[in-house]
Amino acid sequence: MSELAPEDELRLNVMMAGEIQAVRIDEPAMVVYGLSARGEATIKLHPTGRPEQYLRRVREMLASSATGSPGGYPVYLHGWTRMGQARNKGLDCLLLLGETEAVVSVAYSNGLTDELARRAWWAMPVADNARRMLERECVVNGKMGKVLAAYLVEHLPFESNPHTIIDTVRLVLQADLVDEEVRRKLWNRGAIDNAYHVGFLERMPDRLPLNAEPRADWDSAKDKMKSGHPVALQLERVLSGKGQAFLQTAEALLRYPADRDVVYALLNALSAYFSTVLEPFDGDAVEQAEAVADAACKDASKPAGEFLQEFPEYGKEVRAMLILACMNSRVALPILSHSTASGTLMRQRLEPVTTPILQQIAVLRGQEFVATTQRRRQRT
């Protein structure tokens, strides 16, 4: 392997001897950049052999300087996983290696800080790293939160994968990372791609940018629901305008999901919304969910049964909430895991799951249930 040119070795040694914070290598241009408190240092390389071999030698020198690894490049990075398992100690050193996988390891690490996020973003500003760093509360509440969110929002129109869209929308809606205007624009894009709306249901189910009237009996129900009982609180929440907006959005998504990722995320968001009224459900069948709901309604020792002893007139609504609390992604897994169908065919195969859910949503909206196929015929 070719040795480093004397001038390159000297300049790299000088750079690494300073208070360097991160290193980035532009391979096509054969340039090494170093980040410090004073700004960027730029070193134009002068390869004495094949560029890939020369860059390997540069990285060995950087690794030797940053980590003291006698062999230069640390072999363990070849098998690095993106599971957030990087050691919390020494993360700053990983950013000095000029290795993309090392930067990814920092971005995914549980030990990430807002300052390390700033350095990692300088070293490798890509959307995947931004998403993973926005999973850390310290970054969301730090200086980098809004920087990363702005980048993701700007590049979101170029994303086509529903899972990526849902994940991105969910992350940028945290705290005050984006303003009301941006939230409105993201919501409006849901008219074209409903994956956007799933992110809203996950992150801000009670603050959707959608005006909906409360159910007709909300005022009278609200007066009755002052006990602080968990079932009473959830029922009042559902019957309010905000709750009806949530149900309206969930129904529209459930009738025409674009992709299985949308289905899974939507069902989990729906289940989470009603999770306060029922203990975690680990079944995977609609019939199981209905049986659990019926048993909870009849058992006076359970919150639902206790509530219905005082307010039996809300039996249908409470049963609907209990069933929806059970309808997470597991109920769709037996169908979707054995099929590669998408679009209309996928929706048809999912009807044994979606129809019972839509029926319960209709109960909570105080409307007559209309099957998706029947609604389609009415439109045509």
C-alpha positions in Angstrom: 0.0 0.0 0.0 1.3 3.4 -0.9 2.5 5.7 1.9 1.1 9.1 2.5 2.7 12.0 0.7 4.9 13.9 3.2 2.8 17.1 2.9 -0.5 15.2 3.4 0.9 13.4 6.4 2.2 16.7 7.9 -1.1 18.5 7.4 -3.2 15.6 8.7 -1.0 15.4 11.8 -1.3 19.1 12.5 -5.1 19.0 12.0 -5.5 16.0 14.4 -3.2 17.6 17.0 -5.7 20.5 17.3 -9.1 20.5 18.9 -10.8 18.7 16.1 -14.4 17.8 16.5 -15.3 15.7 13.4 -13.7 14.6 10.1 -15.4 14.2 6.7 -13.8 12.9 3.6 -14.9 13.8 0.1 -13.7 10.8 -1.8 -14.3 11.9 -5.4 -12.6 15.2 -4.8 -9.9 13.6 -2.5 -10.4 16.2 0.2 -10.4 15.9 3.9 -12.4 18.3 6.0 -12.0 18.9 9.7 -14.5 20.6 12.0 -13.2 22.7 14.9 -14.5 25.5 17.1 -12.7 27.9 14.7 -14.4 26.5 11.6 -13.5 24.1 8.9 -10.0 22.9 7.9 -9.5 21.7 4.3 -6.7 19.4 3.2 -6.4 18.6 -0.5 -4.8 15.1 -0.8 -2.1 14.2 -3.2 -2.4 10.5 -3.8 0.8 8.6 -4.5 -1.0 5.5 -5.7 -4.5 4.2 -6.4 -7.1 6.6 -4.8 -8.9 3.9 -2.8 -5.7 2.5 -1.4 -4.5 6.0 -0.5 -7.8 6.8 1.2 -7.5 3.6 3.2 -4.1 4.8 4.4 -5.5 8.2 5.3 -8.3 6.5 7.4 -5.7 4.3 9.1 -3.8 7.3 10.2 -6.9 9.1 11.4 -8.0 6.0 13.4 -4.5 5.6 14.9 -4.5 9.3 16.0 -8.1 9.3 17.3 -8.3 5.9 19.0 -4.7 4.7 19.3 -5.5 1.6 17.4 -2.1 0.1 16.6 -3.3 -1.4 13.3 -4.9 1.9 12.2 -8.4 1.3 11.0 -10.5 -0.5 13.8 -11.7 -3.8 12.4 -14.7 -3.9 14.6 -16.4 -1.2 12.6 -16.7 -3.5 9.7 -19.5 -5.4 11.6 -21.0 -2.3 13.1 -24.8 -2.5 13.5 -27.3 0.3 13.4 -29.1 -0.7 16.6 -28.1 2.1 18.9 -25.6 -0.1 20.7 -22.5 2.0 20.3 -20.7 2.6 23.5 -21.7 5.8 25.2 -18.0 6.5 25.9 -15.8 7.5 23.0 -18.6 8.5 20.6 -16.7 11.7 19.9 -13.7 9.7 18.8 -15.8 7.8 16.2 -16.5 11.1 14.5 -12.8 11.6 13.8 -12.4 8.5 11.7 -13.7 9.8 8.4 -15.9 6.6 8.2 -19.6 6.9 7.3 -20.5 3.8 9.4 -18.9 5.4 12.4 -21.0 8.5 12.0 -24.1 6.4 11.6 -23.2 4.6 14.8 -23.1 7.9 16.7 -26.4 9.1 15.1 -28.1 5.9 16.3 -26.5 5.7 19.7 -28.4 5.9 22.9 -25.6 8.1 24.2 -26.1 10.8 21.6 -26.1 14.4 22.9 -27.2 17.6 21.2 -23.5 18.6 20.7 -22.6 15.2 19.2 -25.7 15.5 16.9 -24.3 18.8 15.6 -21.0 17.2 14.8 -22.5 14.1 13.3 -24.8 16.2 11.1 -21.8 18.2 9.8 -20.0 14.9 9.1 -22.9 13.2 7.3 -26.1 15.2 6.7 -28.5 12.6 5.4 -32.2 12.0 6.1 -31.8 8.7 7.9 -29.4 10.1 10.4 -31.7 13.1 11.0 -34.6 10.8 11.7 -32.7 8.7 14.2 -31.3 11.7 16.0 -34.8 13.2 16.4 -35.7 10.1 18.4 -33.6 11.5 21.2 -35.2 13.9 23.6 -32.0 15.8 24.1 -31.8 16.6 20.4 -35.5 17.5 20.1 -35.1 20.0 22.9 -31.7 21.2 21.9 -30.3 23.4 19.2 -30.3 20.7 16.5 -33.9 19.7 16.8 -35.3 22.4 14.5 -32.3 22.2 12.1 -32.9 18.5 11.5 -36.7 18.9 11.3 -36.4 21.7 8.7 -34.2 19.5 6.6 -36.6 16.6 6.7 -39.6 18.8 5.9 -37.7 20.2 2.9 -36.9 16.8 1.5 -40.1 15.0 2.4 -41.8 15.6 -1.0 -39.1 13.5 -2.5 -39.8 10.5 -0.3 -42.0 7.8 -1.7 -41.8 5.0 0.8 -45.0 5.2 3.1 -43.1 3.9 6.1 -40.5 6.7 5.7 -43.2 9.3 5.3 -45.0 8.2 8.4 -41.8 8.1 10.4 -40.7 11.5 9.2 -44.1 13.2 9.9 -44.3 11.7 13.3 -40.8 12.9 14.2 -41.1 16.5 12.9 -44.4 17.0 14.7 -42.7 16.7 18.1 -42.7 19.7 20.5 -42.4 22.9 18.5 -40.0 21.7 15.9 -42.2 23.1 13.1 -44.7 26.0 13.1 -48.4 25.9 12.4 -48.0 26.8 8.8 -45.7 23.8 8.2 -48.0 21.5 10.0 -50.9 22.7 7.9 -48.9 22.1 4.7 -48.0 18.6 5.8 -51.6 17.9 6.6 -52.7 19.1 3.2 -50.3 16.7 1.5 -52.4 13.9 3.0 -55.0 14.6 0.4 -52.6 13.2 -2.1 -50.8 10.6 0.1 -52.7 9.5 3.1 -49.5 8.2 4.8 -49.0 11.8 6.0 -52.2 11.7 8.0 -51.0 8.5 9.8 -48.1 10.5 11.3 -50.6 13.0 12.6 -52.7 10.4 14.3 -49.7 9.0 16.0 -48.1 12.2 17.2 -51.0 14.6 17.8 -54.3 12.8 17.9 -56.1 15.5 19.9 -54.7 18.4 17.8 -55.4 17.5 14.2 -55.7 20.4 11.7 -59.2 19.4 11.0 -62.4 21.0 12.1 -65.1 18.6 13.1 -68.3 19.0 15.0 -68.8 17.2 18.3 -71.3 14.4 18.4 -74.8 15.7 18.9 -75.0 14.3 22.4 -71.6 15.6 23.5 -73.0 18.4 25.7 -75.2 16.1 27.7 -72.6 13.4 27.9 -70.0 16.0 29.1 -72.2 16.9 32.1 -72.3 13.3 33.1 -68.6 12.6 32.7 -67.3 14.6 35.6 -66.3 11.7 37.8 -62.7 11.4 36.5 -63.3 7.7 35.7 -61.0 6.6 32.9 -63.8 5.3 30.7 -65.8 8.5 31.2 -62.8 10.6 30.3 -62.2 8.6 27.1 -65.8 8.7 26.1 -65.9 12.5 26.6 -62.7 12.7 24.5 -64.2 10.6 21.7 -67.5 12.5 21.5 -65.8 15.9 21.4 -65.0 17.7 18.2 -61.4 16.7 18.4 -62.3 13.0 19.0 -64.7 13.1 16.0 -61.9 14.6 13.9 -59.7 11.7 14.9 -62.3 9.1 14.0 -63.2 10.8 10.7 -59.5 10.7 9.7 -59.0 7.1 10.8 -62.1 6.0 8.9 -60.9 7.7 5.7 -57.5 6.0 6.0 -59.0 2.6 6.8 -61.3 2.6 3.8 -58.5 3.3 1.4 -55.1 2.5 2.8 -52.4 2.9 0.2 -49.9 0.3 1.6 -49.5 -2.3 4.3 -47.2 0.0 6.2 -50.1 2.5 6.4 -52.3 -0.3 7.7 -50.0 -1.4 10.4 -49.2 2.1 11.6 -52.9 3.2 11.5 -54.1 0.2 13.5 -51.4 0.9 16.1 -52.4 4.5 16.3 -56.0 3.6 16.6 -55.3 1.1 19.4 -53.1 3.5 21.3 -55.8 6.2 21.2 -58.2 3.9 23.1 -55.6 2.2 25.3 -56.7 4.0 28.4 -59.9 1.9 28.7 -58.4 -1.6 28.4 -55.3 -3.6 29.6 -52.9 -4.5 26.8 -54.3 -7.1 24.3 -52.0 -9.7 22.8 -54.5 -11.5 20.6 -54.5 -11.5 16.8 -58.1 -12.1 15.8 -61.2 -9.8 15.6 -63.3 -12.5 17.4 -60.8 -12.4 20.3 -61.1 -8.6 20.5 -64.9 -8.8 20.6 -64.9 -11.5 23.2 -62.5 -9.5 25.4 -64.7 -6.4 25.0 -67.9 -8.2 25.9 -66.3 -9.7 29.0 -65.0 -6.4 30.2 -68.4 -4.8 29.8 -70.1 -7.5 31.9 -67.5 -7.6 34.7 -68.2 -5.0 37.3 -64.7 -5.3 38.7 -63.3 -4.0 35.4 -63.4 -0.2 34.6 -65.8 -0.7 31.7 -68.3 -2.8 33.7 -68.1 -0.4 36.6 -68.8 2.5 34.4 -71.7 0.8 32.7 -73.4 0.1 36.0 -73.9 3.8 36.4 -74.3 4.7 32.7 -75.8 1.7 30.9 -77.1 3.9 28.1 -73.5 4.1 26.7 -73.1 0.3 26.3 -72.6 0.4 22.6 -70.1 3.2 22.8 -68.0 1.6 25.5 -68.0 -1.8 23.8 -66.8 0.0 20.6 -64.0 1.7 22.4 -62.9 -1.6 24.0 -62.9 -3.4 20.6 -60.9 -0.6 19.0 -58.4 -0.7 21.8 -57.6 -4.3 20.8 -57.3 -3.6 17.1 -53.6 -3.1 16.8 -51.4 -4.3 13.9 -51.5 -7.9 15.1 -55.0 -8.4 13.9 -54.0 -7.6 10.3 -50.8 -9.7 10.4 -52.4 -13.1 9.7 -53.7 -11.7 6.4 -50.9 -9.4 5.3 -48.1 -11.8 6.2 -49.4 -14.4 3.7 -50.1 -12.0 0.8 -48.1 -9.7 -1.3 -51.2 -7.9 -2.5 -51.4 -4.1 -2.6 -53.9 -1.5 -3.6 -57.5 -2.6 -4.2 -56.8 -6.3 -3.8 -55.1 -5.7 -0.4 -58.1 -3.7 0.8 -60.5 -6.4 -0.3 -58.5 -9.1 1.6 -58.4 -6.9 4.7 -62.2 -6.4 4.8 -62.6 -9.1 7.5 -60.5 -6.8 9.7 -61.4 -3.4 8.5 -65.2 -3.9 8.4 -65.6 -4.6 12.1 -63.4 -1.6 12.9 -65.4 0.7 10.6 -68.5 -0.6 12.3 -67.3 0.5 15.7 -66.1 3.8 14.4 -69.7 4.4 13.0 -71.1 3.6 16.5 -68.8 6.3 18.0 -69.6 8.8 15.3 -73.3 8.2 15.8 -73.7 7.2 12.1 -75.1 4.3 10.2 -72.4 1.9 9.0 -71.9 1.8 5.2 -69.5 -0.8 3.9 -66.7 0.3 1.7 -67.9 -1.6 -1.3 -71.4 -0.2 -0.9 -69.9 3.3 -0.6 -67.9 2.8 -3.8 -71.1 1.8 -5.7 -72.9 4.9 -4.4 -70.1 7.1 -5.8 -70.2 5.5 -9.2 
